[in-house]
């Protein structure tokens, strides 16, 4: 294991510092958009609309679950795409530089350069994450209400 890994206290599994950072940011965003209030309200509404042992799974419910998983995958790609593209462009640039200057020790240049670009992308994406997360959470609320309505 790398020295940069931290042990997650909840799962006791090693996790990178950046992963731990994004997990904490996601928890804070969940609290900022009042996700905890929505969760409690939704649980109460869930038991009022669909009492215990009386909910039925209909074809519409299955279709909603499938479309929800598709939307979740799309949202994950939207969140990860900027970092993936930046990393890919960085690797292509380093490869071109290594080809143009074969005597240059590219690994000594690439590591700090990747670190700086990674920190820069983390700062930029942190500013964009709040708006994206709020929009995704609103979509998620609509999805849960529709899912609950389909189980009546």
C-alpha positions in Angstrom: 0.0 0.0 0.0 1.1 3.5 -0.7 2.0 6.0 2.1 -0.6 8.4 0.7 -3.4 6.0 1.5 -5.5 6.7 4.6 -7.5 4.1 6.5 -11.2 4.9 6.2 -12.5 4.6 9.9 -15.9 3.4 8.8 -15.0 0.6 6.5 -11.3 0.0 7.6 -10.3 0.0 4.0 -7.4 2.0 2.6 -8.5 5.1 0.6 -6.5 7.8 -1.1 -6.4 11.3 0.3 -8.2 12.7 -2.7 -10.9 10.0 -2.4 -11.3 10.8 1.3 -11.5 14.5 0.4 -14.2 14.0 -2.2 -16.2 11.8 0.2 -16.1 14.6 2.8 -17.1 17.2 0.2 -20.0 15.0 -0.9 -21.2 14.6 2.7 -21.0 18.4 3.2 -22.9 19.1 0.0 -25.5 16.6 1.1 -25.9 18.5 4.3 -25.9 21.9 2.5 -28.8 21.0 0.2 -30.7 19.7 3.2 -30.4 16.1 2.1 -30.8 14.8 5.6 -34.1 16.6 6.0 -35.3 15.2 2.7 -34.2 11.7 3.7 -36.2 11.7 7.0 -39.2 13.3 5.2 -39.0 10.7 2.4 -38.8 7.8 4.9 -42.0 9.0 6.7 -43.7 9.5 3.3 -42.6 6.1 2.2 -44.4 4.3 5.0 -47.5 6.5 4.6 -47.8 5.9 0.9 -46.7 2.2 0.8 -47.4 0.5 4.2 -45.2 -2.4 5.3 -45.7 -5.6 3.2 -48.2 -3.9 0.9 -46.0 -2.5 -1.8 -46.0 -4.1 -5.2 -43.4 -4.1 -7.9 -45.0 -3.3 -11.2 -43.4 -3.2 -14.6 -43.3 0.6 -14.4 -41.3 0.3 -11.2 -38.7 -1.9 -13.0 -38.5 0.5 -15.9 -38.0 3.4 -13.4 -35.2 1.5 -11.7 -33.5 0.7 -15.0 -33.8 4.3 -16.2 -32.5 5.5 -12.8 -29.4 3.4 -13.0 -28.8 4.7 -16.5 -29.1 8.3 -15.3 -26.8 7.5 -12.4 -24.2 6.1 -14.7 -24.5 9.2 -16.9 -24.1 11.5 -13.9 -21.0 9.7 -12.8 -19.5 10.1 -16.3 -20.4 13.8 -16.2 -18.6 14.2 -12.9 -15.5 12.2 -14.0 -15.2 13.3 -17.6 -13.3 16.6 -17.0 -10.7 14.9 -14.8 -10.4 12.0 -17.2 -9.9 14.3 -20.2 -7.4 16.4 -18.4 -5.4 13.3 -17.4 -5.5 12.0 -21.0 -4.4 15.3 -22.5 -1.6 15.5 -20.0 -0.4 12.0 -20.9 -0.5 12.8 -24.6 1.4 16.0 -24.0 4.1 14.2 -22.0 4.3 11.5 -24.7 4.8 14.1 -27.4 7.5 15.8 -25.2 9.2 12.5 -24.6 9.3 11.9 -28.3 10.5 15.4 -29.2 13.3 15.3 -26.6 14.5 11.7 -26.2 17.4 12.6 -23.9 15.2 14.4 -21.4 14.3 12.5 -18.2 10.6 12.8 -18.7 9.6 11.1 -15.5 11.3 13.7 -13.4 9.4 16.4 -15.3 6.1 14.5 -15.6 5.5 13.7 -11.9 5.6 17.3 -10.5 3.7 18.5 -13.6 1.0 15.9 -13.1 0.8 16.8 -9.4 0.3 20.5 -10.2 -2.3 19.9 -12.9 -4.1 17.5 -10.5 -4.2 20.1 -7.7 -5.3 22.7 -10.2 -8.1 20.5 -11.5 -9.2 19.7 -7.9 -9.5 23.4 -7.1 -11.4 24.1 -10.3 -13.7 21.1 -10.0 -14.5 21.9 -6.4 -16.0 25.2 -7.5 -18.1 23.5 -10.2 -19.1 20.6 -7.9 -21.6 22.5 -5.8 -23.8 23.5 -8.8 -23.6 20.1 -10.3 -24.4 18.3 -7.0 -27.4 20.6 -6.3 -28.8 19.9 -9.8 -28.2 16.1 -9.4 -29.8 16.1 -6.0 -33.0 17.8 -7.3 -33.2 15.2 -10.1 -32.7 12.5 -7.5 -35.6 13.9 -5.4 -37.9 13.8 -8.4 -36.8 10.3 -9.2 -37.5 9.0 -5.7 -41.0 10.6 -5.7 -41.8 9.0 -9.1 -40.4 5.6 -7.8 -42.5 5.8 -4.7 -45.6 6.7 -6.8 -45.1 3.7 -9.1 -45.1 1.3 -6.1 -48.6 2.1 -4.9 
